[in-house]
Amino acid sequence: MNFLYRIIIVPLFLGIFFCIQAQDLNDSSGIQTDSVHEPDTITMPIIQTFLGNWQRNFYGKDAPDTLGIIWKHYLGKGETVISRKAGSRIWAGAGWTGQPLLVKEEGKLFLIQGAYDHHLKKIDTETGKLIWQYKFDDVVKGTGTIWVNSNPDKPENKLVILQGSRLGVGNYLDTKYIPSYRAISYFTGKELWRMDQKWTHSYSRDVDGSALILNDTAYLGLENSYFTVFDPDHKNGRMLNDMFQPKIIQERKLYTMDDVYKHRNNVVTESSPALLKNRIYVASGSGHVFGYNLKTRELDWDFYIGSDIDGSAIVTSDSCLMVSVEKQYIQGKGGAYKLNPSKKPKDAVVWYFPVENKDFAGWEGGIIGSIGINDNYIHEDQDHLAAFVGIDGYLYVVNHKSIDSGKTVLGPDSVTVYSTPKLIFKEKVGPSISTPIFVDNKLIVAGYWGISLFKYDDKNHFELLDKRKGSFESTPIVWNHKIYIASRDGYLYCFGLKN
């Protein structure tokens, strides 16, 4: 993704100017504790990370048939600094990836939502009421991950939110310490630790990705493009550089110096890692999809594309990966890959689906968001579908297990020839960087032109049920006939059938 355009042109196109004052994060007045629930034994996360699970392919259940506004909660707006030269901007609501998390607590449901007013918020799903909020140094962009601590020091620390933000108002790339990744108690909204983001060859020290957690160990590609393995438990942390930080177990670079030169330091890793068998896969803006071997604890699989890659690698039911490709640093078109990582990288491509080049707010084309699949929502006789929206403004739905035998396409390098899947449905919905999601027999698609709700049948006939105008960069979730999604207009929306 073009860094300057993404953080200047799009917010300028969508936002307004307004200044807020940064607050010392050690000041407890940054936390609101209205009606904080005490921890209990029946509290459990339902959607605990970006795209729902460690395979990044679950989005909720029981989608509604309509997009009526049940409630909306004002998330606010906040200042973020673009650079010393460009100055600051004001962003409203929440943006990419911005998907809410969902927790069931004492029979009630609560959302965890990051916002551009610099706060992480806990919100009641029935009323839209704010329960607490924790203040970061900057706008909160990415989606968090909820870790269930099986051995907490206190009951209120049983559920811990791991959340990133931009680097901090008043901070710059060369600032000595950038604690843009934090651990916050789900029950109290209080900070447990903060992690400094090291200055590397990457031109970002933000954190957008959502951690993957296995056996109380967290794995995450940071925007400084270090794949970082760490202990999320604050009991094992320590004071370092005047900050209480978690224990870092391992770091691995997700770029080469050749990538740095070709991408002019845009080797940012914004994606969330995904688990498939004995590897964790992470896509990087350096142009690679890496596989981290859990046995050897090394990066031992590397599929090189060469473009910027912003979306996460998505795991399919046939043990493959879906990877979105932006049109940047490549001769050919951006699009969608299906890769089989059980094979060597040079033989891993199952198919490629290119999308048309189109300039929009600095992007040249391709796919920015992740790819949605219906593998968790279908019965045996149904087709396995994948959906993605290009910067060209079109929604594409393909059968990801079926090759179009009469057609081949050129890959991102504009030289290599690949097979391509059967196109099932194509619709002009407007440019988007959100991830379309399948839930049951519905497909929900959000973007800069609004949000659309489609229904499809066993014969893959798609019907538009409802549409609502708006400007959305974030990805929605669905639960019990309600859709939750944040907008760039400043609000978090609950859509569905209004009583």
BALUM-85974 format. One line per field, with one value per residue (C-alpha): residue number from 1; x, y, z. Coordinates in pm, 1 decimal. Layout:
num (NUM  ...) $
east (X  ...) $
north (Y  ...) $
up (Z  ...) $
This chain:
num (1  2  3  4  5  6  7  8  9  10  11  12  13  14  15  16  17  18  19  20  21  22  23  24  25  26  27  28  29  30  31  32  33  34  35  36  37  38  39  40  41  42  43  44  45  46  47  48  49  50  51  52  53  54  55  56  57  58  59  60  61  62  63  64  65  66  67  68  69  70  71  72  73  74  75  76  77  78  79  80  81  82  83  84  85  86  87  88  89  90  91  92  93  94  95  96  97  98  99  100  101  102  103  104  105  106  107  108  109  110  111  112  113  114  115  116  117  118  119  120  121  122  123  124  125  126  127  128  129  130  131  132  133  134  135  136  137  138  139  140  141  142  143  144  145  146  147  148  149  150  151  152  153  154  155  156  157  158  159  160  161  162  163  164  165  166  167  168  169  170  171  172  173  174  175  176  177  178  179  180  181  182  183  184  185  186  187  188  189  190  191  192  193  194  195  196  197  198  199  200  201  202  203  204  205  206  207  208  209  210  211  212  213  214  215  216  217  218  219  220  221  222  223  224  225  226  227  228  229  230  231  232  233  234  235  236  237  238  239  240  241  242  243  244  245  246  247  248  249  250  251  252  253  254  255  256  257  258  259  260  261  262  263  264  265  266  267  268  269  270  271  272  273  274  275  276  277  278  279  280  281  282  283  284  285  286  287  288  289  290  291  292  293  294  295  296  297  298  299  300  301  302  303  304  305  306  307  308  309  310  311  312  313  314  315  316  317  318  319  320  321  322  323  324  325  326  327  328  329  330  331  332  333  334  335  336  337  338  339  340  341  342  343  344  345  346  347  348  349  350  351  352  353  354  355  356  357  358  359  360  361  362  363  364  365  366  367  368  369  370  371  372  373  374  375  376  377  378  379  380  381  382  383  384  385  386  387  388  389  390  391  392  393  394  395  396  397  398  399  400  401  402  403  404  405  406  407  408  409  410  411  412  413  414  415  416  417  418  419  420  421  422  423  424  425  426  427  428  429  430  431  432  433  434  435  436  437  438  439  440  441  442  443  444  445  446  447  448  449  450  451  452  453  454  455  456  457  458  459  460  461  462  463  464  465  466  467  468  469  470  471  472  473  474  475  476  477  478  479  480  481  482  483  484  485  486  487  488  489  490  491  492  493  494  495  496  497  498  499) $
east (0.0  132.7  212.0  184.6  -136.9  -290.7  -231.2  -275.8  -513.1  -770.4  -806.4  -816.0  -1084.6  -1286.4  -1187.6  -1198.8  -949.4  -973.2  -708.4  -702.5  -446.9  -239.4  -266.2  -9.6  -105.7  3.2  -284.1  -575.4  -816.1  -770.6  -989.2  -1363.8  -1503.6  -1877.6  -2051.7  -1744.5  -1842.5  -1654.0  -1492.5  -1681.5  -1629.5  -1868.8  -1705.6  -1567.8  -1456.0  -1667.9  -1475.3  -1134.4  -914.4  -923.3  -1146.2  -1254.0  -999.5  -640.2  -731.6  -887.2  -1208.1  -1490.2  -1708.5  -2003.0  -2346.5  -2712.1  -2694.4  -2997.9  -3206.1  -3198.5  -2967.9  -3191.0  -3003.0  -3067.3  -2824.3  -2514.0  -2238.8  -2023.3  -1660.2  -1521.8  -1225.6  -860.4  -535.3  -266.9  65.6  152.3  511.1  716.0  667.3  301.2  187.7  -121.0  -471.9  -795.3  -951.7  -1303.0  -1465.7  -1254.1  -1090.7  -881.5  -883.2  -1105.6  -1307.7  -1473.6  -1415.5  -1708.9  -1724.8  -2004.5  -2006.2  -2267.9  -2508.8  -2456.8  -2255.5  -1991.0  -1779.4  -1416.2  -1360.8  -1056.9  -1123.6  -961.5  -1021.0  -715.4  -926.4  -994.5  -1356.3  -1577.5  -1937.0  -2266.5  -2410.9  -2773.3  -2762.9  -2442.7  -2344.2  -1977.0  -1853.9  -1490.1  -1223.9  -845.3  -641.0  -349.1  -98.6  -254.0  -541.1  -622.2  -642.2  -600.6  -806.0  -694.5  -669.9  -815.8  -595.2  -753.6  -502.6  -551.1  -335.3  -396.0  -253.8  -598.3  -945.7  -982.0  -676.8  -816.4  -902.2  -636.6  -669.6  -355.2  -396.9  -186.1  -205.8  -22.5  313.8  192.4  115.5  442.4  643.4  823.8  1003.0  1329.4  1177.7  1378.1  1091.9  753.0  521.3  249.0  143.6  -33.0  -198.4  -520.8  -744.1  -1080.0  -1263.8  -1111.6  -968.0  -635.2  -295.2  -83.2  219.2  337.2  580.3  837.8  849.3  1210.1  1328.9  1421.8  1453.3  1073.3  921.6  657.0  654.4  275.3  98.8  -203.2  -195.5  -376.1  -165.5  -206.2  -178.1  -82.1  -10.7  13.3  268.6  185.9  301.2  271.9  427.4  479.0  484.6  859.1  849.5  984.2  797.3  787.8  723.3  646.4  496.1  169.5  159.0  249.6  364.1  668.5  734.5  1000.2  1086.2  1285.0  1350.2  1120.4  831.9  689.9  729.8  646.5  911.0  1030.6  1109.1  1222.4  1240.1  1282.1  1305.2  1031.6  1237.5  1573.0  1784.4  1688.3  1323.4  1413.5  1574.4  1297.4  1015.9  1195.2  1158.7  791.6  843.5  562.6  384.9  19.0  -136.3  -238.1  -67.4  -265.5  -214.1  -203.6  -69.5  284.1  339.0  222.1  187.8  229.3  208.9  439.9  455.0  806.6  639.8  666.4  434.7  642.3  586.5  719.3  787.4  664.0  901.5  1224.8  1113.0  1246.7  1103.7  1139.0  879.7  893.5  661.5  782.1  531.9  714.1  412.8  292.1  68.3  -169.0  -429.1  -384.0  -326.3  -656.9  -666.8  -910.2  -1072.8  -842.3  -531.9  -443.4  -390.0  -580.9  -359.9  -457.0  -211.1  -193.0  -88.4  238.2  601.3  488.3  453.4  130.4  -207.4  -287.3  -542.3  -596.7  -373.9  -460.6  -143.3  -75.2  198.3  249.3  445.8  766.7  703.9  788.7  514.2  263.9  29.1  -312.0  -454.4  -438.6  -726.4  -621.1  -839.5  -833.3  -595.9  -769.4  -634.9  -817.7  -680.4  -323.8  -376.5  -308.9  -531.6  -527.9  -680.2  -597.7  -824.1  -823.4  -1027.7  -1350.0  -1445.4  -1761.1  -1588.9  -1725.9  -2084.2  -2174.0  -2285.2  -2109.6  -2285.5  -2229.8  -1950.3  -1656.6  -1665.9  -1414.5  -1505.7  -1286.1  -1326.4  -1068.7  -967.7  -1133.9  -1466.7  -1590.0  -1692.2  -1570.0  -1696.5  -1515.0  -1537.5  -1199.1  -1198.9  -1284.8  -1050.1  -1177.6  -1032.3  -1064.2  -868.7  -523.4  -397.2  -72.1  59.6  174.8  508.9  320.7  524.3  421.7  103.1  -138.8  -471.2  -764.4  -1084.3  -1441.1  -1604.4  -1942.9  -2059.7  -1936.2  -2097.5  -1999.6  -1996.0  -1731.1  -1367.4  -1298.4  -1018.6  -1257.6  -1290.2  -1623.1  -1765.3  -1985.5  -2225.4  -2470.5  -2619.2  -2539.7  -2249.8  -2182.5  -1965.3  -1850.6  -1654.6  -1629.7  -1971.4  -2152.7  -2246.0  -2434.5  -2613.7  -2646.0  -2823.2  -2722.8  -2863.8  -2719.6  -2700.8  -2495.4  -2761.3  -2690.2  -2960.0  -2913.4  -3128.1  -3036.2  -2783.5  -2692.4  -2471.0  -2167.0  -1789.7  -1647.1  -1286.3  -1327.8  -1454.7  -1786.5  -1883.4  -2224.4  -2401.4  -2765.4  -2912.0  -2702.4  -2411.3  -2152.2  -1921.9  -1740.2  -1752.6  -1531.8  -1826.9  -1738.9  -1987.2  -1999.2  -2319.3  -2540.9  -2742.8  -3029.8  -3403.6  -3508.7  -3775.0) $
north (0.0  347.2  478.5  852.9  827.0  585.7  812.0  1149.1  1130.3  880.7  1041.2  1385.5  1259.8  1121.2  1322.4  1675.7  1882.8  1887.2  1887.9  1695.1  1693.7  1387.1  1259.9  1089.6  722.7  662.9  887.2  667.2  941.8  802.2  507.0  523.7  248.5  294.2  -28.3  -248.1  -614.5  -833.0  -1141.6  -1469.3  -1829.0  -1818.2  -1529.6  -1637.7  -1468.2  -1551.2  -1356.5  -1315.2  -1196.6  -1051.2  -1265.4  -1474.6  -1751.4  -1854.7  -1958.9  -1612.3  -1756.9  -1715.4  -1404.7  -1486.7  -1646.2  -1570.0  -1279.1  -1048.9  -982.2  -604.9  -316.1  -118.1  89.4  -64.1  175.3  375.7  471.9  779.2  670.0  1020.8  1160.5  1218.9  1365.0  1159.8  1285.5  1204.4  1327.4  1626.2  1782.1  1693.1  1764.9  1610.6  1514.7  1439.5  1099.9  1002.2  673.0  367.9  230.2  -52.9  -322.1  -206.1  -524.0  -547.0  -839.4  -1010.0  -1151.0  -1326.9  -1226.2  -1333.3  -1406.6  -1062.4  -968.9  -697.4  -554.3  -447.3  -172.0  38.6  395.0  700.4  905.9  716.6  482.0  112.0  72.2  -190.2  -149.5  -318.2  -484.1  -437.3  -64.8  65.2  200.5  256.3  43.6  157.2  302.3  294.2  572.3  511.0  770.5  774.5  645.4  275.5  113.6  -261.3  -531.8  -674.3  -1030.9  -1158.3  -1399.6  -1627.9  -1659.0  -1999.0  -1895.1  -1525.7  -1345.7  -1192.1  -1292.6  -960.4  -1046.9  -1373.7  -1210.0  -985.3  -772.0  -737.0  -422.6  -200.0  163.3  415.9  531.4  820.8  1190.5  1375.7  1070.1  1016.9  725.9  820.2  865.9  658.6  446.7  375.2  166.9  120.0  -228.8  -283.4  -545.5  -433.5  -619.0  -697.5  -661.8  -337.6  -159.0  -119.6  -153.6  -461.3  -395.8  -202.9  -318.8  -90.5  -114.1  -113.5  115.1  -101.8  -54.7  -33.1  314.4  228.6  155.8  119.1  -208.9  -307.7  -688.2  -923.8  -1168.6  -1545.2  -1728.9  -2093.2  -2250.2  -1908.6  -1789.0  -1502.6  -1464.8  -1141.0  -958.1  -598.7  -302.6  -272.8  -608.8  -818.4  -1144.6  -1144.9  -1435.1  -1322.4  -1417.4  -1222.5  -1282.2  -970.1  -1191.5  -1275.1  -919.2  -674.8  -307.9  -209.0  143.5  281.2  66.7  -258.2  -483.2  -844.6  -1110.6  -1135.3  -1493.9  -1455.4  -1205.3  -1274.4  -1019.3  -1037.7  -863.2  -856.7  -552.5  -604.9  -561.9  -242.6  -91.8  -201.9  -81.0  229.8  110.1  10.7  -335.4  -284.6  -594.9  -508.5  -854.4  -1102.2  -1444.7  -1761.7  -2119.9  -2415.3  -2747.7  -2699.2  -2351.4  -1997.9  -1798.1  -1422.7  -1192.4  -891.5  -563.0  -666.6  -881.3  -1220.6  -1477.3  -1647.6  -1973.4  -1997.2  -2358.3  -2425.1  -2720.9  -2558.4  -2206.3  -2064.7  -1909.2  -2204.0  -2126.0  -1812.2  -1739.1  -1421.8  -1197.2  -864.7  -639.4  -473.7  -719.2  -578.5  -852.5  -1158.6  -1512.4  -1700.7  -2077.6  -2281.8  -2616.3  -2789.8  -2665.3  -2386.0  -2012.1  -1722.4  -1414.3  -1070.8  -872.5  -495.1  -333.9  -179.2  -253.9  -508.8  -499.2  -697.7  -667.4  -718.3  -978.8  -1297.4  -1604.0  -1951.2  -2121.4  -2476.9  -2443.3  -2818.1  -2775.3  -2587.0  -2216.4  -2243.7  -2507.2  -2368.1  -2167.5  -2330.2  -2031.8  -1654.7  -1413.4  -1065.0  -756.7  -445.5  -156.5  152.4  463.5  554.0  777.4  682.3  309.8  179.8  -125.6  -478.6  -593.7  -426.5  -612.6  -983.2  -1245.8  -1383.9  -1751.2  -1951.4  -2278.0  -2267.5  -2202.8  -2459.9  -2820.3  -3087.8  -3023.4  -2649.4  -2471.8  -2328.2  -1957.9  -1678.6  -1309.0  -1002.6  -639.7  -462.2  -100.3  -117.0  -108.2  -456.9  -740.2  -1073.5  -1411.4  -1720.2  -2094.1  -2139.7  -2516.6  -2502.6  -2403.8  -2237.1  -2491.6  -2266.9  -1973.4  -1874.6  -1543.6  -1359.5  -1332.8  -1020.5  -1028.4  -1003.8  -1301.7  -1619.2  -1789.7  -1936.6  -2113.8  -1907.4  -2001.1  -1987.8  -1649.5  -1693.9  -1337.9  -986.3  -662.3  -295.8  -199.3  72.9  59.7  -106.1  -205.6  -396.2  -775.5  -913.1  -1176.0  -1481.2  -1573.6  -1858.0  -1787.7  -1415.2  -1205.4  -866.4  -622.6  -284.0  -8.7  358.7  359.3  194.0  -151.2  -416.0  -728.7  -1013.6  -1349.1  -1650.1  -1999.7  -2345.5  -2260.2  -1949.3  -1700.9  -1375.6  -1128.5  -786.2  -772.6  -428.4  -149.6  154.0  445.4  530.4  519.9  200.1  79.8  -165.2  -522.2  -622.7  -912.0  -1079.0  -1231.8  -1315.0  -1126.0  -814.5  -667.8  -456.5  -229.4  100.3  381.5  674.1  903.9  869.4  599.6  230.8  85.8  -203.3  -305.4  -552.8  -574.5  -288.3  -379.5) $
up (0.0  -84.6  262.9  203.5  6.2  253.5  550.6  375.3  79.4  209.7  554.5  388.5  154.8  443.5  749.5  888.7  1081.1  1456.6  1730.2  2051.4  2327.1  2408.2  2763.7  2983.9  2960.6  3316.1  3422.7  3527.0  3418.3  3067.4  3165.7  3209.0  3430.6  3405.8  3512.1  3483.4  3518.4  3760.2  3603.3  3618.5  3515.8  3219.0  3030.9  2695.6  2374.0  2069.3  1807.2  1967.8  1682.3  1330.2  1107.0  1401.4  1449.9  1384.5  1028.7  965.9  819.5  1075.6  1086.4  1313.8  1273.6  1194.0  950.6  926.2  612.7  642.7  729.9  959.9  1218.3  1562.2  1731.6  1660.2  1902.7  1845.3  1849.8  1814.4  1624.2  1692.9  1571.0  1401.1  1266.5  906.0  912.3  1023.0  680.5  623.4  977.9  1137.9  1029.0  1208.8  1151.5  1266.5  1365.3  1286.2  973.9  836.4  973.0  1258.2  1309.8  1653.9  1889.0  2062.1  2416.6  2604.0  2971.1  3225.9  2941.2  2782.9  2476.6  2460.3  2180.1  2193.8  1938.5  1857.2  1745.8  1592.2  1906.6  2044.6  2259.6  2284.1  2397.1  2557.4  2438.8  2532.0  2218.6  2326.5  2391.6  2235.0  2576.9  2658.4  2950.7  2961.6  2738.3  2745.3  2587.2  2350.1  2223.8  1876.9  1663.3  1700.2  1355.7  1369.5  1535.4  1868.8  1995.6  2322.1  2514.2  2773.3  3056.8  3222.5  3518.9  3592.1  3893.4  3953.3  3829.1  3644.5  3433.2  3298.1  2963.7  2813.9  2499.6  2287.8  2077.9  1856.2  1746.0  1530.9  1664.0  1883.1  1841.2  1899.0  1797.1  1467.4  1304.0  1474.5  1821.6  2070.9  2206.8  2046.8  2273.3  2011.0  2125.1  2458.5  2679.3  2849.7  3095.8  2934.6  3265.3  3395.0  3092.0  3272.7  3109.1  3189.3  2966.0  2662.1  2393.3  2232.1  1850.7  1737.4  1459.8  1160.7  782.9  766.7  755.5  1014.6  1387.8  1410.6  1488.3  1275.1  1288.3  1526.2  1724.2  1698.4  2031.0  2081.8  2421.5  2586.6  2331.3  2093.3  1731.5  1535.1  1241.8  1353.8  1115.1  1167.5  984.0  1266.9  1312.5  1690.7  1926.9  2281.2  2614.9  2663.9  3040.6  3236.6  3525.8  3312.6  3194.8  3315.4  3332.7  3024.4  2896.9  3168.1  3044.4  3176.5  2871.8  2787.9  2743.6  2381.7  2290.3  1930.3  1641.4  1268.1  986.3  722.4  454.9  280.3  198.6  -165.6  -61.3  124.9  -187.7  -425.4  -197.2  -70.3  290.0  246.7  392.7  643.8  776.4  839.8  812.2  1081.8  1095.2  1023.3  1141.8  903.3  1030.7  1165.5  1023.4  1088.1  766.3  747.5  444.1  437.5  250.3  156.5  -110.5  57.8  213.9  480.9  666.2  1022.2  1121.2  1475.3  1512.4  1394.5  1497.8  1171.8  855.1  618.7  345.8  130.4  -161.5  -331.2  -510.8  -509.6  -455.9  -140.6  48.2  306.8  357.5  575.3  446.3  477.4  539.5  329.1  409.5  160.3  346.2  108.4  151.4  -3.6  -47.7  -179.2  -392.8  -430.6  -760.1  -645.2  -732.8  -995.2  -1374.9  -1387.6  -1219.5  -854.5  -756.6  -555.9  -519.0  -398.3  -275.2  -161.6  101.4  128.1  -195.8  -255.6  -320.1  -690.0  -730.0  -479.2  -703.9  -749.8  -936.0  -974.5  -1035.4  -1153.1  -1107.2  -1321.3  -1259.0  -1122.3  -951.0  -631.7  -356.9  -445.8  -490.3  -841.3  -819.5  -686.8  -357.8  -26.2  218.3  295.2  110.4  258.2  216.5  293.9  393.5  750.4  642.2  377.5  352.2  150.9  -181.5  -193.2  -376.1  -185.8  -259.9  -211.5  -224.3  -263.8  -366.8  -578.4  -583.2  -926.8  -739.3  -823.0  -593.4  -729.1  -610.4  -738.0  -676.5  -513.2  -569.5  -940.3  -1223.9  -1541.0  -1781.6  -2085.7  -1947.7  -1824.2  -1688.1  -1633.8  -1281.1  -1094.2  -1276.8  -1612.5  -1737.4  -1552.5  -1676.3  -1422.4  -1409.5  -1286.0  -1096.2  -1221.0  -1171.8  -1004.4  -945.6  -1020.7  -903.6  -899.5  -529.1  -524.8  -413.6  -81.3  154.6  384.2  385.0  254.5  489.4  435.9  714.9  653.7  306.9  320.4  196.2  355.8  160.2  292.0  120.5  35.5  -135.2  153.9  285.0  84.5  205.4  -46.3  -26.1  -234.9  -289.7  -358.6  -729.7  -651.5  -752.8  -571.0  -472.1  -315.6  -1.2  126.4  85.1  291.3  193.7  399.9  408.3  554.1  570.7  857.9  845.1  1006.9  1232.7  1262.8  1560.9  1634.6  1337.8  1396.5  1201.1  1382.8  1184.1  1239.1  984.7  889.9  967.8  1338.0  1441.9  1526.7  1379.3  1480.1  1172.6  1152.4  1193.3  1415.3  1674.0) $
